[in-house]
């Protein structure tokens, strides 16, 4: 049997928390494309509504290139 919740989740990012709109096991990093298990997701942009794998990816996603 295929687990229908095994793919990416659809999330709404708020300040300090996120809400799961569609069940899934991971979010996708906006910078690297890597899967981020929801239980370790700590970095996201409320304004851009996107997730980041870690602090370096968040910096890359949020700071415009020079």
ABEGO torsion letter per residue (X at the ends): XBBAAABBBBBBBBBGBBBBABBBABBBBAAAGBBBBAAABABBBAAAGBBBABAAAAAAAABBBX
